[in-house]
Amino acid sequence: MTPDTTAATTQKDTRTALVTGASSGIGAALARQLASQGWDLVLVARNRERLERIAEDLRRQHAVSVEILPQDLALPNAAQVVHTWIRQHAITVDLLVNNAGAGSSGPVIAAAEHAYESLITLNITSLTELSRLFAGDMVGRGRGQILNVASTGAYQPGPYTAVYYAAKSYVHSFSLALDMELRGTGVSVSLLCPGATATEFSSRAGKADLTTAMPAAQVARVAVQGLGRRQRLIIPGLGNRLVIVLSKILPGHWLAWMVARIQKPLLLK
Ligand SMILES: NC(=O)c1ccc[n+]([C@@H]2O[C@H](COP(=O)([O-])OP(=O)(O)OC[C@H]3O[C@@H](n4cnc5c(N)ncnc54)[C@H](OP(=O)(O)O)[C@@H]3O)[C@@H](O)[C@H]2O)c1
């Protein structure tokens, strides 16, 4: 992207990050954190007005270049649309942040027919395709980074949010595997596993937030620090790290029993 001549420092970093789900929560906080470090940005989500407001704010505060791309990533071929748009605008994406995601709540058998299709397309298909397309470009240039946002829920079965936890298990497995395939290419894949975070996520999924939810800005700060070190697994907070250690030790059906006891009371209807 064209460097902004109003940049605050003469050594302005003109690397560009594409952040999905940048219109609120963790994605908006990641965009803010990256902009504060001089990254140019492409912000993707559905809500154009929110993206415009955030972009304007970041340009003003950090003198970086910010483009917006309103796009529903739950639509088939959304990843190809994003990739084509990036090519048409001659933008080089140095960091892809696959953050956009949505949750599920309630018993599986209570869900409507096809209710999970858009969740799976958003959380799995688009993330996979965006990773494939942009990783290919990055390998061609011999450098680049991908940050995939999973969850501590990737490590447990999630009764009453079963499809969402399962989708995050996919993101976990896929990201580690892709990172291994890319070793030696100059491209790395990092996995961010936040625990409960205070965003719009829970209310959108039809459930209450845990009272222990971490601020999104804190998650973003830890994530961007980890990216700077090319850390492969980024888990914000000691409590969340302990949850993951425990999840690797305990049998799956014990974990399912414990998660059910946490998730069921959070259901709003
Ligand atoms: N909050 C938590 O407790 C928590 C914990 C662990 C992991 N995570 C993960 O963190 C990521 C961010 O979630 P958040 O907590 O920041 O929730 P959030 O505030 O609801 O943000 C979700 C973002 O994803 C975008 N999005 C949702 N559906 C989309 C679609 N169909 N197409 C394009 N963009 C879409 C939303 O924007 P638009 O509505 O404008 O499209 C929004 O920018 C998700 O992957 C989530 O699974 C969250």
The ligand as a MOL file (V3000), in Angstrom:
LIG
                    3D

  0  0  0     0  0            999 V3000
M  V30 BEGIN CTAB
M  V30 COUNTS 48 52 0 0 0
M  V30 BEGIN ATOM
M  V30 1 N -15.3270 -13.5870 22.8710 0
M  V30 2 C -14.8760 -14.7470 23.3000 0
M  V30 3 O -15.1540 -15.1680 24.4550 0
M  V30 4 C -13.9670 -15.5790 22.4330 0
M  V30 5 C -13.2040 -16.5920 23.0270 0
M  V30 6 C -12.3720 -17.3640 22.2320 0
M  V30 7 C -12.3010 -17.1380 20.8770 0
M  V30 8 N -13.0490 -16.1500 20.3100 0 CHG=1
M  V30 9 C -12.9460 -15.9630 18.8580 0
M  V30 10 O -12.4960 -14.6510 18.5930 0
M  V30 11 C -12.9160 -14.2660 17.2900 0
M  V30 12 C -13.5280 -12.8730 17.3670 0
M  V30 13 O -14.7020 -12.9200 18.1540 0
M  V30 14 P -15.1110 -11.7360 19.1440 0
M  V30 15 O -15.1400 -12.2880 20.5090 0
M  V30 16 O -14.3250 -10.5320 18.8670 0 CHG=-1
M  V30 17 O -16.6470 -11.5720 18.7160 0
M  V30 18 P -17.4360 -10.3560 18.0320 0
M  V30 19 O -17.2730 -9.1090 18.8190 0
M  V30 20 O -18.8140 -10.8830 17.8070 0
M  V30 21 O -16.6810 -10.1680 16.6410 0
M  V30 22 C -16.8620 -11.0620 15.5850 0
M  V30 23 C -16.3440 -10.4060 14.3110 0
M  V30 24 O -16.5370 -11.3170 13.2360 0
M  V30 25 C -17.3000 -10.6590 12.2180 0
M  V30 26 N -18.1840 -11.5920 11.5600 0
M  V30 27 C -19.1690 -12.3370 12.1130 0
M  V30 28 N -19.8130 -13.0240 11.1690 0
M  V30 29 C -19.2380 -12.6820 9.9780 0
M  V30 30 C -19.4680 -13.0310 8.6380 0
M  V30 31 N -20.4570 -13.8690 8.2970 0
M  V30 32 N -18.6900 -12.4960 7.6750 0
M  V30 33 C -17.7060 -11.6250 8.0050 0
M  V30 34 N -17.4270 -11.2550 9.2550 0
M  V30 35 C -18.1900 -11.7800 10.2320 0
M  V30 36 C -18.0980 -9.5890 12.9440 0
M  V30 37 O -18.3970 -8.4900 12.0770 0
M  V30 38 P -19.7590 -8.2050 11.2920 0
M  V30 39 O -20.9010 -8.5210 12.1900 0
M  V30 40 O -19.6190 -6.7640 10.9220 0
M  V30 41 O -19.7040 -9.1010 10.0880 0
M  V30 42 C -17.0980 -9.1290 13.9930 0
M  V30 43 O -16.2120 -8.1920 13.4390 0
M  V30 44 C -13.8890 -15.3500 16.8190 0
M  V30 45 O -13.2220 -16.2230 15.9270 0
M  V30 46 C -14.2560 -16.0800 18.0860 0
M  V30 47 O -14.6170 -17.4080 17.8500 0
M  V30 48 C -13.8780 -15.3700 21.0530 0
M  V30 END ATOM
M  V30 BEGIN BOND
M  V30 1 1 1 2
M  V30 2 2 2 3
M  V30 3 1 2 4
M  V30 4 1 4 5
M  V30 5 2 4 48
M  V30 6 2 5 6
M  V30 7 1 6 7
M  V30 8 2 7 8
M  V30 9 1 8 9
M  V30 10 1 8 48
M  V30 11 1 9 10
M  V30 12 1 9 46
M  V30 13 1 10 11
M  V30 14 1 11 12
M  V30 15 1 11 44
M  V30 16 1 12 13
M  V30 17 1 13 14
M  V30 18 2 14 15
M  V30 19 1 14 16
M  V30 20 1 14 17
M  V30 21 1 17 18
M  V30 22 2 18 19
M  V30 23 1 18 20
M  V30 24 1 18 21
M  V30 25 1 21 22
M  V30 26 1 22 23
M  V30 27 1 23 24
M  V30 28 1 23 42
M  V30 29 1 24 25
M  V30 30 1 25 26
M  V30 31 1 25 36
M  V30 32 1 26 27
M  V30 33 1 26 35
M  V30 34 2 27 28
M  V30 35 1 28 29
M  V30 36 1 29 30
M  V30 37 2 29 35
M  V30 38 1 30 31
M  V30 39 2 30 32
M  V30 40 1 32 33
M  V30 41 2 33 34
M  V30 42 1 34 35
M  V30 43 1 36 37
M  V30 44 1 36 42
M  V30 45 1 37 38
M  V30 46 2 38 39
M  V30 47 1 38 40
M  V30 48 1 38 41
M  V30 49 1 42 43
M  V30 50 1 44 45
M  V30 51 1 44 46
M  V30 52 1 46 47
M  V30 END BOND
M  V30 END CTAB
M  END
